[in-house]
């Protein structure tokens, strides 16, 4: 909850940038740089430790010159994941947070492509099954991740974009109570709704 509130605070701070859509730089001459704040709830369907899992998430940041996105991402598993018997039938919950980058092709087209990339650190929490009470947990519950993807995005309103696509979650430094990186890594089907200021005009 604290992480979510921090991201919302970050988003509202970014709103102040929207009044500065004609900034100039003087390093190599005058250039117009557009900043547009956005907030982007996402929902993923994936597998974790061979179990079908829903993953909720939220992204927030700024879109620079309509194409390059820089911001933060936070994902978590809303429900406990019951691990298979090979992992002692424990229950697992996860969350991960990091930097979010994205590049959009043809943003003025009603239907266009966008390529997101998230990198950062996550945390696991295991609730042990009652069949093995008092067995100590071993290893480190934290892990690293990188998640590239590809989305088809639709401009459905000047304040809303709908996205559908896929991503692949790479993980490293996973060694927690018999869970390995192969248990956490995998493809995901992704849907997203992006809210912001997308009233772009052709020729801008």
N, C-alpha and C positions, 0 to 999 in steps of 0.2 A: 504493500500500500504506500509506504514511504517513497519507493522508487517511482510509482505511478504519479504521485503528487509532484515529485521533483521534475518529472518529464512534462507535466502540464504547466508548471511554473516556467520551465524552459520555453515551452510553446508560446505562452502569453508574452514573454519577454521578446520573442521573435516578431510578434505582431507590430512592434514599433518600427521594425525595419521596412514594413510595407509602405510607409510614407516616404521612403527614400529610394524610389524606383528609378531615379535619374542621377545617381552618384557619378562623379567624374574622377578619373585618375589622371595624373600628369606625368607618369613615368615614360610612356611612349606616345603621348598625345591624349586628347580627350576621348574617353570611352564611356558609354552608358552601360551601367550594370544594374540589372533588375534583381530584386530580392523579393520572394514571395513565400510567406510562412505557410506551413501545412501541418496537419495532424492526420494520422493514417492508421486506423484500426485494421488488424489483419486476423485471418483465421486460417490455420493449416490443418491438413489431415496427413499424418505420417505414421511411421512405425518406430517405436523405441523398444529395444529388447524384444523384438518380434511381436510386439503387441500394437494393435491399431490404436492410435492416439490422436486426440484433438489438441491443438496448440493455439492459444490466444496470444495476441501481441499488439503492440502499439509502437508507431514510429512518429517522430516529430522533428522538424528542422526547417531549413530554408531551401528553396529552389532558386538557383542562380542562373539568370539569363535563359529561363524556361527549360533548361536541359540538365544541368548538374545539380544534384541534391546532396546536401550535407546535413546530418542530424544524428539522432540517437534512436536506438531500438531496445525494446524490452519484450521478451517472450516468456511464457510460463505455461505449465500444464494445469488446467483448471481442476482436473480430477486425478485421483491417485491411479498409478499404473500398476496393475498386479503383475509382478514378474513371473516368468515361467519357473517350473520346479527345479530346473538346472541352476537357477539363481535363488533357490530356497523359498520361492513363492512370497518374497517380501513385497512391500508396496513402495513405490517410488514416486517422488514429486520433484520437479525441476524448474528452475528459472534461469534465464541468461540475459545479459545486458551488454551493449557495446555501441560502437560507432556504426552509423548507417550511411552508405554512399549509393548513389544511383545516377545512371545516365539515361536520358530519354531521347529517342530518335523521332523526328517529325512531330513535335508536341502540338503543333497547330492543326494536325489532322484529327478528325473525330476518333479514329482508331489508330493507335500507334504502339510502338514497342518501348519497353523500359527494362533496364538491366540493373537490378539491385545487388548490393553486396554488403553484408553485415559481418563484423568481426568483433570479438570481445571475450568475455569470461562468464562462466555459468557456475551454478551451485546445485548439488543434488541433496535430497533428504530421503532416507530410507526408514520406513516403519517396519520393524521386524515381525515376521509371522509368529503366532503364539506357539507353533509347534517346536520352535527353537528359542525358548525364552532365555533372556540374559546372555545371549551370545554377543560378544563385543563386535562392533563394526570396525572394519579395517580400512586403511588407505586414506586418501584425500578426497573429500566430496566436491572439490572444485575442478573445473575443466576449462579448456580453451575451445573456441569455435570459430569457424568461418563459413558463411552461407551465401554463395552466389546464386543468382536466379535469373529468370526471364519471365516478363509479364506482358500480356496483351492488355492495354489500357484504353478505356473508352471515356471520352469527354461527354458525360451525360447532362451536365449543367455547368454554368460558369463557376460554381463553387464546389463541384463534386466530380471526381473521377472514379470509375469502377475498374478494378484490375482482376485478371484471372491468369494464373500461370503456374510455374513450378520452380522449385529450388532444390539444392542439395546441401545438406548440413554436414560439414567436416568437423570432427572433434579431435582433440589431442590432450595429452596429460590426463587420461581417464584411467583411474585405478582405485576403485572404491567398492569394497565388499564383493569382489568377483565381477563387477561391471567393467567392461572394456570399451574402447572407442568404437568398435564394431557394433555394440549395442545401442550407442547414441547417434551414430552417423546414419544418414539415409536421405532418400528423396522425400519431398513433401509437395502436395497439391495446395496451392495458395489462392485465397481470395482476399481482396482488400477494397476498402472504401477510403478514398483520399479526400479530405476536406481542406480547402484553401481558397486562394484568390487566383482563378485561372481564366479570367476574362481577357485572354490574349487577343490581339488584333493582328491580322496578317500584315506583314511588312514591318513589324516591330523588330 
